[in-house]
Every structure is written in C-alpha cells, then in structure tokens.
C-alpha cells in the first residue's frame, strides 16, 4: 500500500517519488512530467503501486 507522503510527493513532483525505484523509472517519469504534469503523476503512481518492486 502506498504511504500518504509518497502519494503527496508523486502529485507535487513525480520524479522525486520514484527515486528508490531505479534510474529507468526516474527517467521515464521525468520525461512524462516534461510532456505534461498529469502523465507524470499517473506514471509515478503506477510505478509506486506495482507489487513487483
């Protein structure tokens, strides 16, 4: 389950919320955030909610 602070961080600045998930996740979320804030937030939440960490 996602922690409350992780969700808040993924809404405010998505790349910071996936720092511990690896370089690929950070790059993907960062690029999607540059394309638009909403795709970055969605990608961050999907990556954080993935049970196969």
C-alpha positions in Angstrom: 0.0 0.0 0.0 1.2 3.5 -0.8 2.1 5.8 2.0 0.3 9.1 2.3 3.5 11.1 1.9 4.6 9.1 -1.2 1.2 9.9 -2.9 1.5 13.6 -2.0 5.1 13.7 -3.3 4.1 12.0 -6.5 1.4 14.6 -7.1 3.6 17.6 -6.3 6.8 16.4 -8.1 6.6 12.9 -9.6 10.3 12.1 -10.3 11.2 12.6 -6.6 8.6 9.9 -5.6 10.3 7.2 -7.6 13.9 7.9 -6.6 14.3 4.4 -5.0 12.8 2.6 -8.0 15.8 2.8 -10.3 17.2 5.1 -13.0 14.9 3.9 -15.7 11.8 4.8 -13.7 13.1 8.2 -12.8 13.9 9.0 -16.5 10.5 7.8 -17.7 8.6 9.8 -15.1 10.8 12.8 -15.7 10.2 12.8 -19.4 6.4 12.2 -19.0 6.4 15.1 -16.5 8.1 17.3 -19.0 5.4 16.4 -21.6 2.6 17.1 -19.1 2.1 17.1 -15.4 -0.8 14.6 -15.5 1.1 11.8 -17.4 4.0 12.2 -15.0 1.7 11.8 -11.9 -0.1 8.8 -13.5 3.2 7.1 -14.3 4.6 7.7 -10.8 1.5 6.3 -9.2 1.6 3.2 -11.4 5.2 2.6 -10.7 4.7 3.1 -6.9 1.7 0.8 -6.9 3.5 -2.0 -8.8 3.7 -5.0 -6.4 6.8 -6.4 -8.2 9.3 -3.8 -6.7 
